[in-house]
Amino acid sequence: MSVQPTDAGTAAIGLAFGAGVSAGGGIGEGAADMAAFGAGLTRRLRRQAMPFNLPPGLLTATAVGSYLDLPQQFGPPSGWFWDITALTASGFTAGAIGVSKNAPLVTTTGAAYAIEPVGSFTQAGVIPFPQRGMPLLDPSERLVFTVTAALTGTVTISGQVVAVPAERIDEYLT
């Protein structure tokens, strides 16, 4: 039987956890975490995906081409993705609202403007997005809400999203 020499660092870790770790009881899954903890190091916690409600926004203009564009409210901050799970528009009785990424859906003349539509409200209600990642916003994107047919009433926009840390987006989408 051969005996391997033990350095002072390994001995200190072994003492922190008892003789079982230093004699090989810490081999396998979790051994690195236990050794790091024993050496006074901590693991960085992984940020988790978290659902939340979008704060409401008000679209007060009623003419075609009017829009609500609040980048800090309807787009994810740096380091995050947003999986939009539902959008809600309430408070209007006639008209329509288009939802698009990064730009108004139509101009004041009604001509198409945005290149990436997300959905539309032809009446007050909810648009559900049941497929994970459809639509998905990265930190350079935001939702813009545009009047596409003249509205009657002020519109309150809200919704639900799942905020996903950028380092975990591949895990979230699989």
trRosetta pair geometry for C-beta under 8 A, 3 or more apart (Angstrom, degrees):
i j d omega theta_ij theta_ji phi_ij phi_ji
6 10 5.1 -124 -165 85 86 122
6 11 5.2 101 140 -61 119 93
6 14 7.6 -26 -165 -4 140 147
6 22 7.1 35 -135 -171 143 113
7 10 5.2 92 57 12 74 101
7 11 7.0 -139 98 -6 38 93
8 11 5.5 -58 -148 39 33 114
8 12 6.3 35 155 -24 67 104
9 12 5.8 -53 -149 32 31 110
9 13 6.6 28 154 -15 64 104
9 39 7.2 19 -169 -112 97 115
10 13 5.8 -54 -149 38 34 110
10 14 6.2 37 151 -22 65 107
10 22 6.5 115 154 -131 87 93
11 14 5.5 -54 -147 37 31 115
11 15 6.4 32 154 -20 65 103
11 22 6.7 48 -120 -127 42 140
12 15 5.8 -52 -149 34 31 110
12 16 6.6 35 151 -24 63 103
12 38 7.5 153 122 148 76 102
12 39 7.3 85 102 -105 113 69
13 16 5.6 -52 -153 30 34 114
13 17 6.7 1 160 7 66 108
13 21 6.7 -107 134 123 88 131
13 22 7.0 145 90 -81 79 88
13 35 5.3 15 -161 -142 145 75
13 38 4.2 95 -144 111 75 135
13 39 5.7 -24 -88 -60 103 83
14 17 6.5 -78 -150 51 28 89
14 18 7.6 -78 173 89 61 23
14 19 6.6 35 172 -119 103 36
14 21 5.4 -167 -122 86 59 92
14 22 2.4 31 -126 -63 133 122
14 23 7.6 96 -142 -21 124 60
15 18 7.8 46 -157 -73 25 18
15 22 7.5 34 -36 -40 48 138
16 21 7.9 -37 72 55 75 151
16 37 8.0 -174 136 109 138 77
16 38 3.7 150 82 -149 143 99
16 39 7.8 -144 10 -52 160 38
17 20 6.9 -92 130 64 98 85
17 21 3.8 43 90 -5 132 145
17 22 7.6 157 67 -27 98 78
17 25 8.0 -158 129 81 120 114
17 26 6.6 61 106 -66 160 130
17 34 6.1 52 -94 170 150 114
17 38 5.4 -62 -33 -88 102 136
18 21 6.3 105 65 6 65 93
18 22 8.0 -145 106 7 39 93
18 25 7.9 -26 91 59 98 147
19 22 5.8 -67 -151 46 44 104
19 23 5.6 28 159 -12 79 117
19 25 7.9 80 111 5 53 130
20 23 6.1 -69 -141 46 23 101
20 24 8.0 -81 176 66 53 50
20 25 3.1 -13 162 19 86 162
20 26 7.2 114 120 -36 79 77
21 25 5.2 -73 -73 68 34 94
21 26 3.7 36 -141 -31 82 123
21 31 7.9 151 -146 -139 93 84
21 34 6.4 -143 -121 134 134 132
21 35 7.6 166 -180 -80 128 76
21 38 7.4 163 126 -53 166 161
22 26 7.8 37 -43 10 28 118
24 27 5.3 -17 -170 -13 69 120
26 30 7.8 -110 -159 104 75 81
26 31 4.3 117 154 -131 81 91
26 34 5.3 -134 -142 83 120 139
26 35 6.5 121 151 -55 146 91
27 31 5.6 15 -119 -81 18 153
28 31 5.7 117 54 -30 43 115
30 33 5.2 -57 -157 43 58 114
30 34 5.8 57 147 -23 83 104
31 34 5.7 -57 -146 39 31 110
31 35 6.1 29 157 -18 66 108
32 35 5.8 -55 -144 38 30 110
32 36 6.2 29 157 -18 65 107
33 36 5.9 -56 -146 38 28 110
33 37 6.2 29 156 -18 64 108
33 43 6.3 -30 -126 -40 92 135
34 37 5.8 -55 -147 38 29 112
34 38 6.2 29 155 -19 64 109
35 38 5.7 -56 -146 38 30 112
35 39 6.3 23 156 -14 64 109
36 39 5.8 -61 -147 41 30 106
36 41 4.2 -75 -176 77 86 113
36 42 7.4 145 138 -89 108 12
36 43 6.6 85 104 -56 148 83
37 40 7.9 63 177 -56 30 12
37 41 7.0 -91 -73 67 25 64
37 42 7.1 54 -104 -100 68 55
46 165 7.7 -163 175 50 74 156
46 167 7.9 -127 -148 96 88 122
46 168 7.0 97 178 -68 111 129
47 165 3.9 115 88 -64 122 148
47 167 7.3 103 42 48 106 109
47 168 7.0 -145 78 -4 83 129
48 165 7.5 80 41 -9 8 117
48 168 8.0 -18 -129 40 27 172
49 162 5.6 22 173 168 109 106
49 163 6.6 175 -155 87 59 51
49 164 4.5 -6 -110 -105 103 72
49 165 7.0 -118 -72 6 61 75
49 168 6.6 -131 -48 104 93 133
49 172 5.6 115 -68 -104 146 125
50 162 7.0 170 86 -157 25 66
50 163 5.4 -12 61 55 78 98
51 85 7.3 -14 -131 7 111 149
51 160 6.4 8 -173 -179 104 102
51 161 7.1 173 -146 94 61 38
51 162 4.9 -38 -90 -99 71 74
51 163 7.7 168 -96 13 19 71
52 160 7.4 180 94 -149 29 66
52 161 6.5 -17 62 64 72 79
52 162 8.0 127 15 -108 64 32
52 163 6.4 7 17 -9 112 111
53 158 6.6 2 178 177 98 110
53 159 7.3 165 -157 90 61 34
53 160 5.7 -40 -104 -98 60 71
54 57 7.9 -42 143 -12 113 96
54 73 7.1 90 -172 165 97 83
54 74 6.8 43 -155 -103 136 68
54 157 7.8 -41 108 131 131 82
54 158 5.4 172 77 -163 93 58
54 159 4.5 26 19 56 127 78
54 160 7.0 -129 -4 -72 84 21
54 161 6.2 71 -54 -4 96 109
55 73 6.0 -87 61 -150 103 109
55 158 7.4 -92 142 -121 16 90
56 156 5.1 -11 -167 -173 126 100
56 157 6.5 143 -157 72 66 47
56 158 4.4 -40 -94 -73 77 103
57 68 5.4 133 135 170 128 138
57 70 5.5 -160 -114 11 140 143
57 73 5.9 127 -70 120 119 147
57 74 6.9 -38 -23 -51 150 116
57 145 7.4 158 90 21 128 138
57 156 7.4 149 74 -158 39 52
57 157 4.6 -20 61 60 91 105
57 158 7.5 164 17 -72 66 55
58 68 7.4 -178 92 -112 31 137
58 154 6.0 -6 -166 174 102 114
58 155 7.1 144 -158 79 51 53
58 156 6.0 -26 -100 -101 68 63
58 157 7.5 -168 -78 17 18 82
59 66 7.1 126 -175 123 99 107
59 67 7.6 -58 -130 -167 114 25
59 68 4.3 -95 -88 -40 92 125
59 97 7.1 121 67 -117 169 134
59 145 5.8 -102 -69 106 139 124
59 147 7.1 161 164 -55 131 96
59 151 7.7 94 116 11 113 171
59 154 6.9 164 80 -167 55 64
59 155 4.1 -8 56 61 107 106
59 156 7.9 -156 21 -71 77 18
59 157 6.2 66 -18 -24 106 113
60 154 5.1 -12 -113 -124 63 104
61 66 3.3 -145 109 -160 124 150
61 67 7.9 -22 63 11 127 26
61 147 6.7 -120 106 -12 87 141
62 66 6.7 39 31 33 12 151
62 95 7.0 -117 -163 -84 87 164
62 147 6.5 141 -168 -124 29 158
62 150 5.9 50 150 -167 90 73
62 151 4.1 -125 -142 62 84 89
62 152 7.0 64 -148 -80 138 25
62 153 7.7 116 -101 48 122 29
63 66 5.1 103 62 -27 72 114
63 108 7.1 16 130 -144 115 90
63 147 6.4 120 89 90 31 148
63 150 6.3 -15 -123 -113 38 87
64 106 6.7 -44 175 101 93 131
64 108 6.5 113 101 -158 78 45
64 109 7.9 -29 112 140 120 4
64 110 5.3 -11 158 -77 142 86
64 147 5.6 -133 -112 114 32 98
64 148 6.5 33 -136 -161 87 20
64 149 6.7 4 -91 -106 101 19
64 150 5.9 -59 -41 -62 83 68
65 104 6.8 57 -160 159 58 148
65 106 5.8 -97 -91 105 67 86
65 107 5.4 -4 -119 146 120 33
65 108 3.3 -151 81 -92 171 46
65 109 7.1 59 -63 7 139 34
65 110 7.0 -94 -52 -61 97 44
65 146 6.9 -23 -141 -169 24 105
65 147 6.6 -32 32 68 26 92
66 108 7.9 61 -47 -105 54 83
66 146 7.3 154 84 -154 41 60
66 147 4.5 26 55 17 87 125
67 104 4.2 -118 -56 -103 156 109
67 105 7.8 158 -101 15 122 73
67 144 5.7 11 179 173 128 101
67 145 6.2 156 -158 84 73 49
67 146 4.2 -24 -99 -99 102 73
67 147 7.0 -135 -72 7 52 72
68 144 7.1 169 81 -161 54 57
68 145 4.4 -1 50 58 103 104
68 146 7.9 -149 24 -68 63 39
68 155 7.9 -127 -22 83 140 111
68 157 6.2 178 83 8 156 146
69 74 7.7 -111 -152 49 39 133
69 104 7.2 -79 -56 -61 122 80
69 142 7.2 92 -161 111 77 129
69 144 4.7 -2 -98 -121 90 99
69 145 7.8 -165 -64 31 53 63
70 73 3.9 -2 124 39 122 115
70 74 5.3 99 72 2 82 101
70 142 7.7 -149 84 178 44 137
71 74 6.9 -74 -116 56 18 78
71 75 5.1 -28 -164 26 62 131
71 142 4.6 -110 -124 -60 64 164
72 75 7.3 -39 -79 51 12 90
74 142 5.0 88 98 -173 85 94
74 143 4.2 -99 166 52 119 89
74 144 7.4 144 102 -68 146 39
74 145 7.9 -139 -117 -18 167 97
74 157 8.0 -3 -89 122 129 132
75 82 7.4 -154 -156 11 35 139
75 137 5.9 -135 -137 164 69 142
75 139 7.4 94 155 -154 100 37
75 141 5.8 -169 -135 104 112 47
75 142 3.0 -66 -56 -93 123 86
75 143 6.9 -178 -66 7 74 62
76 80 4.2 -135 179 97 121 101
76 81 6.0 -168 15 -138 174 13
76 82 4.3 -172 -56 -26 113 101
76 137 5.5 155 -2 105 105 106
76 138 7.0 -90 54 176 125 19
76 139 5.4 -87 94 -92 94 59
76 141 7.8 29 28 65 90 78
76 163 6.6 146 -123 -129 111 89
77 80 5.5 53 62 26 70 120
77 139 6.5 -12 134 -125 23 104
78 139 4.8 73 -103 -152 44 153
79 139 6.9 66 11 -68 34 141
79 165 6.7 -25 155 -149 86 72
79 166 5.2 -113 -165 0 44 118
80 139 6.5 105 56 -75 62 96
80 163 5.3 -20 -167 -168 131 95
80 164 6.6 133 -163 68 72 44
80 165 6.2 -53 -106 -108 68 37
80 166 6.3 -102 -75 -39 18 81
81 136 5.9 -1 177 -176 117 100
81 137 6.6 159 -164 80 64 53
81 138 5.6 -30 -109 -103 86 56
81 139 7.7 -82 -82 -36 50 69
81 163 7.6 147 76 -159 45 48
81 164 4.6 -24 64 65 96 101
81 165 8.0 5 19 90 81 8
81 166 6.3 117 -24 -92 90 61
81 169 5.1 71 6 -102 146 121
81 172 7.8 -172 69 62 128 151
82 136 7.1 162 82 -158 50 51
82 137 4.4 -1 54 53 100 106
82 161 4.5 -15 -167 -176 105 137
82 162 7.2 144 -158 69 54 46
82 163 5.9 -26 -100 -100 73 60
82 164 7.4 173 -88 18 22 82
83 132 6.2 -17 -159 -160 144 64
83 133 5.6 -58 -120 -80 109 40
83 136 5.6 -20 -101 -106 65 80
83 161 6.3 146 72 -166 48 74
83 162 4.3 -10 56 55 106 100
83 164 6.2 56 -15 -17 103 121
83 172 7.3 -147 -37 151 138 132
84 87 6.6 0 -179 -48 121 97
84 118 7.4 25 63 -173 162 136
84 129 5.3 58 106 36 85 155
84 135 5.0 12 34 64 122 86
84 136 7.5 -150 8 -82 80 30
84 137 6.9 71 -35 -12 102 104
84 143 7.4 94 -90 -64 144 135
84 159 6.6 -12 -154 154 94 141
84 160 7.9 115 -165 86 54 53
84 161 5.4 -39 -104 -105 48 90
85 128 7.3 -21 159 -156 63 68
85 129 5.6 -142 -146 63 24 92
85 130 7.8 56 -156 -94 75 32
85 159 7.7 153 62 168 64 94
85 160 4.8 -48 68 100 107 99
85 161 6.2 167 10 -107 85 29
85 162 6.1 74 -35 -18 119 92
86 126 5.6 -7 -173 -173 114 107
86 127 6.7 162 -156 82 60 52
86 128 5.0 -23 -103 -110 94 57
86 129 6.4 -159 -72 18 41 78
86 159 5.5 -172 99 -155 61 81
86 160 4.7 32 46 37 96 100
87 99 6.3 58 122 -90 173 165
87 118 7.9 87 -15 121 152 124
87 119 6.6 164 44 64 136 141
87 126 7.1 157 82 -155 43 57
87 127 4.8 -1 55 52 93 102
87 129 7.7 52 -6 -18 87 109
87 143 7.6 -172 -104 -167 136 161
87 157 7.2 -19 -173 -164 97 89
87 158 7.7 160 -159 91 54 38
87 159 4.1 -27 -109 -96 52 128
88 125 7.3 -112 -141 131 67 28
88 126 4.9 -22 -98 -100 81 77
88 127 7.8 -161 -73 20 37 66
88 156 7.9 -11 115 107 95 85
88 157 7.1 150 83 -157 60 42
88 158 4.8 -14 60 66 109 82
88 159 5.7 177 11 -79 76 60
89 92 7.1 -24 151 25 105 110
89 97 5.6 175 -126 48 163 146
89 121 4.3 -47 41 -78 144 173
89 124 5.7 -129 106 -131 78 59
89 125 6.9 7 57 47 80 44
89 145 7.6 155 -95 -150 119 137
89 155 5.4 -15 -166 -168 97 114
89 156 7.3 153 -154 76 46 49
89 157 5.7 -11 -101 -101 74 70
90 124 4.8 72 -121 -161 48 119
90 125 7.8 114 -82 -40 72 20
90 155 7.1 138 68 -155 32 63
90 156 5.1 -22 63 58 86 99
90 158 7.9 -12 12 19 105 102
91 124 6.6 150 25 -108 35 133
91 153 5.2 -163 146 145 74 119
91 154 5.3 -46 145 89 136 64
91 155 5.2 171 69 -115 109 33
91 156 4.9 99 -13 3 134 87
92 95 5.7 -64 163 50 137 112
92 97 7.8 128 35 -30 153 116
92 124 5.7 163 56 -63 69 101
92 151 4.8 -61 -139 -162 139 107
92 152 6.0 127 -162 69 81 56
92 153 4.2 179 -110 71 55 109
92 154 7.3 -149 -69 75 83 18
92 155 4.9 -20 -28 -81 117 91
93 124 7.5 -26 -86 -14 36 118
93 152 5.0 -45 55 83 90 115
93 153 5.7 95 2 -6 81 134
94 149 7.9 -90 151 120 75 109
94 150 7.7 8 115 98 98 75
94 151 6.9 156 87 -150 61 39
94 152 4.5 45 41 12 94 114
95 147 6.6 -31 173 -153 129 95
95 148 8.0 138 173 63 81 59
95 149 4.7 -177 -153 97 58 81
95 150 5.3 -110 -105 100 110 36
95 151 3.5 -111 46 -92 169 53
95 152 6.2 169 -15 4 111 63
96 120 6.1 14 178 175 108 111
96 121 6.3 173 -155 89 60 59
96 122 5.0 -14 -109 -113 105 54
96 147 7.5 114 82 -164 53 53
96 148 4.6 -50 99 69 104 98
96 149 4.0 58 23 27 97 106
96 151 7.9 -142 26 -78 28 81
97 120 6.6 170 88 -157 49 66
97 121 4.5 9 52 49 96 106
97 145 5.5 2 179 -175 119 95
97 146 6.7 149 -160 74 65 39
97 147 6.1 -40 -103 -100 71 45
97 148 6.5 148 -120 11 15 90
97 151 7.4 30 -60 -78 93 124
97 155 6.3 122 -63 -152 148 170
97 157 8.0 -150 157 -87 159 112
98 105 3.5 -59 104 30 136 170
98 106 6.7 96 31 -8 146 96
98 114 7.8 -179 128 36 126 133
98 117 6.3 -64 -175 -133 109 108
98 119 7.8 174 -157 97 53 40
98 120 4.8 -25 -107 -104 62 96
98 145 7.5 160 80 -156 44 47
98 146 4.8 -21 61 64 94 97
98 148 4.5 77 -21 -42 107 129
99 105 7.3 35 37 -54 9 129
99 117 7.1 96 81 -166 55 70
99 118 4.4 -65 113 66 99 106
99 119 4.7 6 49 59 120 76
99 120 6.5 -162 13 -79 78 41
99 121 7.6 71 -26 -14 104 88
99 127 7.5 -142 16 39 147 158
99 143 5.9 -15 -168 -166 100 108
99 144 7.4 153 -155 76 51 46
99 145 5.7 -17 -101 -102 73 69
99 146 7.8 177 -80 21 26 76
100 103 6.3 -46 111 70 127 62
100 104 7.0 84 49 175 130 16
100 105 4.4 156 -21 -79 131 83
100 114 3.7 58 165 132 159 167
100 116 5.9 126 -166 86 87 61
100 117 4.9 -55 -98 -107 90 49
100 118 5.8 174 -104 1 27 87
100 143 7.5 140 75 -154 31 59
100 144 5.4 -27 68 61 81 95
100 146 6.7 2 14 3 110 120
101 114 7.0 142 54 -172 53 124
101 116 4.3 -21 39 91 111 122
101 118 6.2 107 -39 -48 80 111
101 135 7.3 -159 -63 -176 116 146
101 137 7.1 -180 -123 -107 111 93
101 141 5.2 -25 -163 -161 112 114
101 142 7.2 134 -155 69 62 36
101 143 6.7 -49 -100 -100 53 48
101 144 7.3 100 -161 14 8 91
102 114 7.1 144 71 -136 73 104
102 116 7.1 53 29 48 103 116
102 141 5.7 -76 -57 -137 100 71
102 142 6.2 106 -86 48 52 72
102 144 6.6 -65 68 -12 11 121
103 113 5.9 -126 137 129 116 103
103 114 4.4 172 82 -98 94 86
103 115 7.6 48 47 10 128 72
103 144 6.0 -121 91 29 10 159
104 107 7.3 112 99 -84 126 38
104 113 5.4 23 88 77 82 142
104 114 6.2 -150 97 -42 31 106
104 144 5.6 -108 -80 142 43 135
104 146 4.3 109 -159 -93 83 130
105 112 7.3 -56 164 -140 65 64
105 113 6.4 113 136 51 18 91
105 114 4.7 -55 -108 22 42 123
105 117 6.0 59 -125 -102 111 95
105 120 8.0 99 -136 -92 172 100
105 144 7.3 -178 -31 99 73 103
105 146 4.1 -159 26 48 92 140
105 148 6.1 -38 90 -75 130 111
106 109 8.0 -127 164 71 98 52
106 110 5.4 -11 173 -151 137 33
106 111 6.3 146 -159 70 83 32
106 112 6.0 -55 -104 -102 74 32
106 113 5.6 141 -130 4 17 100
106 114 7.8 -61 -40 9 38 89
106 146 5.8 157 31 142 74 140
106 148 5.5 107 9 -114 135 80
107 110 6.9 -44 67 23 71 18
107 111 4.8 2 31 54 114 88
107 113 5.1 125 -47 -59 75 122
110 148 7.5 91 -135 -159 79 64
114 117 6.3 117 98 -68 118 65
114 144 7.1 -176 -84 65 143 126
114 146 7.6 -169 -12 -7 129 147
117 120 7.3 -15 -175 -46 123 95
118 135 5.1 -51 -134 -28 108 155
118 143 6.6 -54 19 -125 160 99
119 127 4.6 108 160 -178 156 163
119 129 7.9 -117 -49 -70 141 104
120 127 8.0 122 56 -81 25 145
120 148 6.8 -34 -139 24 121 149
121 124 6.9 34 177 -102 127 25
121 125 6.5 171 -141 48 101 82
121 127 6.8 -112 -76 -39 82 113
124 155 7.9 -164 -101 -128 92 89
129 134 6.0 -158 -176 99 109 70
129 135 6.5 -79 -140 12 156 66
131 134 4.3 6 90 41 109 124
132 172 7.5 -157 177 151 124 83
132 173 6.5 170 130 -127 113 56
133 136 4.6 -13 -160 -54 66 126
133 172 7.7 137 -67 119 104 99
133 173 5.1 50 -64 -118 145 101
137 141 4.3 -141 -153 89 86 115
137 142 6.8 73 -155 -90 139 26
137 143 7.1 -83 -77 -41 144 82
138 141 5.4 81 50 10 64 108
139 166 7.7 -33 -24 -72 116 125
145 155 7.6 -144 145 108 139 137
145 157 5.4 -130 -43 -89 166 156
147 150 7.0 44 167 -108 123 30
147 151 5.6 -98 -130 -19 119 110
151 155 6.4 -75 -156 -38 157 114
162 172 7.8 172 124 -163 128 135
164 168 6.1 -128 -180 85 89 95
164 169 5.4 103 127 -97 126 70
164 172 4.7 -39 -138 -39 140 170
165 168 4.7 60 69 20 94 105
165 169 7.5 -131 92 -43 47 72
166 169 5.9 -22 -152 -22 38 114
168 171 4.8 -52 -169 44 75 117
168 172 5.7 82 131 -29 87 100
169 172 5.5 -55 -145 36 34 114
169 173 6.2 22 162 -13 68 111
170 173 6.2 -62 -143 42 28 103
170 174 6.4 22 160 -20 64 112
171 174 6.3 -64 -147 33 27 106
